[in-house]
Amino acid sequence: MQDYVRAVVESLKNEVRKAIVGQDTTIDQVIVALLTEGHALIEGVPGTAKTLLVKVLARAIGSHFGRIQFTPDLMPADVTGTNIFNMATSTFTLRQGPIFTDLLLADEINRTPPKTQAALLEAMEERQVTIDGELHKLSPLFTVLATQNPIEYEGTYPLPEAQLDRFMLKILVDYPGEAEERQVVANWNAGFNARRLEDIDIRPVQDPVAVLECRARVRQVTVEEGVQAYLVSIVRATRSAINISWGASPRAAVALLLCSKAIAAMRGRGFVTPDDVKEVAKPVLRHRIVLRSEAEIEGRTPDQVLDEVISGIEVPR
């Protein structure tokens, strides 16, 4: 049953690799968000192909793609759309915003004020938007892939906890290895140009319905009671960890369950193992915990603290 999911995912990754060098872990995590009907916050320094990855992924699944470049003067209506009065017919017509798409790239999301960031909340949670009191449904494929820069804070607005919690995963993009960076340079020297994706032979792996089918099969993956207890124990342990002032919520436990099922399906299995839980624990939890000030002063990172938490939980046999 799960061989179908693995085949679709491998085909998808092969298409993405035509434009993206390395970053297999990042690609896997973005696909996990897609298969769990979740959203992902992608964080990395400028120039690490965050935006390119999202654009190529949209082409690879054959979906509609929208992009919002978040700026300090962006208004909520610029995201959702607004009703325009038609003088000829004396009626209002909805001018849809970029949110009416399948894959939405929210580029540099932390550069816009909280009121505009909040315009995404209803869409991310319920896949619908309300404009002038009227409800509008979004695409079943609707997925937000937001990017932000971790090294520049001037003129930015950090995402509030409620907004962060709407993201299924927080994905960290690091610098490529030396061999990968040499390959990037070689590709550009050979004529590759990320600004002209239409010149790259990126073929949609299947109809976008394939993604919906994969989602249905991910939901069928089984999670034994012992593994369920294991992932719940990890989440609960974040609430009493010495270096964490605020731990993860029950929503985090559900996210960890769903992402573990997606990883298992991507590996061709119909059941979740503790290793699946460990693989996605940090991307699921790193943005849902708040470190104590003492830990931050000592230079501890959320991932380091989570490693300590996870290592202290007994693994079911």
N, C-alpha and C positions, 0 to 999 in steps of 0.2 A: 504493500500500500504506500509506504513512505519512499519507495524507489522513485515514484513520480516526482515528489518534492525535490529529492536530491538531483534528479536529472534536470528539472527546470532551473534549479539554483545553479548548477554547474554550467549550464548553457548561458545563463545570465551573467555569471562571473567571467566566463570566457569573452563575452562581448565587451564587458566593462574593461577588461584587461587590455583591449586594443588601444585604449587611451590612457589608462591608469597603470603606472608601473608600481609593483609591490602593493602595499597597503591591504593585503589579504584579510587581516583581522578587521580593519575598518570596513571593508566591503561586506564581510560576513555580518558585522553588527548592524550595518544599515539595512541589509536584507532581513535580519531578524525583526527590526522595527516594522518593515513592510509586511512581513508575514503574520505579525501579531496585531495588526491594525493599530499600531502605535506610532509615535513620533520620536524623532531623534534630534538631540542638540549636539552638533559637531564642533568641537573646539580645537583650534590649532593655530600656530603662527601663520602669518600671511605667506602665500606661495607654496602651500603644501597640498594643493589640488582639491580643497574641500568643495568649492563651487563646481569645479570640473566634474568631480565624482557624481554629484547630484544630477547635473545636466546629462551626463553619459548614461546614468541609470535610467532616467526617464526615456531616453531613446531606446535603450535596450529592452524595456518592457513594453514599448509602443504606446505609452500613455501620454495624456495631455500634460504639459509642463507650464507652470507659472512661476514668476520670480518677483519678489518684492525687495528692493534695495532700501533697507531701513535707514532713515535719516532723522535728525532731531525735529524737523518740521512736518514729518509724516502724520497724517490724521487718520482716525479709525475708518472713516469713509473711504480713504484711499486704499484700504485693505479689503473691506467688505463690499463696497459699492454704495450707490445712493440712487434715490428716485429723482428723475429729471422731469420737469414739467414740459409737456409738449404743447406749444401755443396753438398749433394747427388743430389738434384734436381735443384740447382742454383736458388732457389726462396725464397721469404720471407714468413714466416708463422706467423700469429698473435698468440702470447701467451697472452691470455686474463688475465687481472688483476682481483682482487677480486671485482671490481666494477660491473662486469657482473654477477649480481645476482638479487634476488627479494628484500630481506631485508638485508641492509648493516649496520653492526654495526661499526661505526667509533669511536673506543675506545680511550678516552683521546685525542680528536682532537686538543686540544690546545698545544700539546707537539711537534708538527711538524711545520716547518717554513712556512711562508705564501705562497711560491711558490707551496708547496705540498698541502696545504689547498685549493689553487685555482684550483687544478686538479679536485675538485668536482663541481666547479661552473657550467660548461656546463651540466654535468650529472644531477645536481639537478634541473636546470631550464628547460632543454629541453629533458631530458632522452635520451641523446646520448653522445658519446665521439668521439673526433677526434684524430686519431693516424696516424702520418706521412701524414697528409692531407686527410686521408680517414675517412669517417663518419661511425660510428657503432651505431646502435640502441640498446637501453637497454630494459629490460623487462617492460611491461606495469605496473607491480606491483612495480617497483623499488622505494624504499623508504630508505632514509638515517636517521638512528637514531644514533645521535652522543652523546657521553658522555664527560663531563669534570668535573674536581675537582675545587670547588670554593675557597679552603683554601690554596692551594699551588701554588705559582706563579714562584718560581725559576725554570729556564729551560723551561718556557712555552712561547708561542707566542699567545697573545690574538687575537681572530678572528676579522678581520677588519669588518667595518660596512656593506660593500657590501656582505660579506659572511654571517653575521648574518641575514641580510634581506632575505636571501634565505630560512631560516628556518621558516616554518609556525608557529611553537610554540616553546617557551622556557619553559620547564617543570622543576619546582623546586621540588626536592625530599628531604623531611625532615626526621628527625629521626622518627622511629615508636613510637607509644604509648607504655606504659608499658605492657598492655595486649597483644599487638601484638608482642612485643619483647619476652615476655615469651613464646608465641606460636612458635616463630622461634626456640628458644632454645629447646622446647619440641619436635618439629619436627626433629631436628638434633639428639636429644637423642633417638628418636624412629627409627632412621636409614636413615632419609632423607640426601641426599648428592647432593649439587648443581653441583658437578663436574661429576656426573653420571646421567645426565638427561634421558638417555636411560632406566634407572631403574624405572622412574616415568611414570605412565600410562597417558601420555598426548596424546590425540587423536585429529587429525585434525578435526575441526568441519565440514568442507565441503571441496570440491575442491576449490583451490584458485580462481576459477571463481566466487565463492560466493562473494568475496571481490569486484570484478569488478561490479557485479550486485548491491551490496550495494552502490557503488559509483554512479552508474547510478540513483538509487532511491534518493540518497541524492541531486543530482542535480535537481530533480523534486520538492523538498520542496519549498514552496512559501514564499516570504518575502514581506509583504505589504509595501507600499510606506512610511508610517509613521515610520516603523521599520528601513527601509533603511536610512531614514533621521536621525534617532536616532543614528545609528552606525557611520554614516558619521560625525555627530556632535561630537561624542566622539573623533574620530581620529583628526578632525580639531582643537579641543580644546587643544590637546597636543602641538600644534604649538604655542600657545599663553600663555600656562600655565607659571606662574611666576617661577616655580622651574625647568623648562625644557628648555635647550638651543637649542636642535634640536628635533622636533616632528616627528611623524610617517608620512610615505609617503602614497600616494594613494594605493600602493601595500598592505599596512597594512589594509586599508579599505576593499579591496577585500578579504584578508585573514580572516578578522573578519566576513564578510558575509558568506564565505564558511564554516567556523568553526561553526557558529551559525546554519547553515542548518544541519550540521552533528549532532550537539547536539540534535536538534529537532527530527531528524530521529531516533536517538538512544533512545529517550524517547517515540517513537511511534507516533509522530505527523507529519503532513504534512505541518506545518506552523511554522514560527519562532516567538517567543515572545521576548519582551525586556529582560526578565530574561535569555534567552538563550544567548543573546548578552553579558550581564553582566558576565555570567559564564565563557566565554572564553576570555573576553577582556584583562585581565592581562597576561595570557599565550601568547596571540597574540601580545601584545604591549610592554611588559616589556623589550625586547631586541631591540626594534626599537626606543627607545627614549634615549636621552643623557641628564643627569641631569646637572644643573648648579653646578659649583664648590662650591658655597655657600651651596647648598642643601646637597652635599656630605659631606662637613665639618660638617654640623649639624647632620650627620648620617642618613639622609633620604634615603629610598630605592625606586627603581622604582615603586614597588607595592603600597607603601604608597602614592606616588605622584599620581599614577593612580587612587587610591581610591578617592582622592580629585577631580580629573578631572571628574570622572564618577558621583560623587555625585552632581556635579554642572550642570549636563545636565538634562533637563526636560524629564521625561519618558512619551512616548506617551500612550494614553488611547485607 
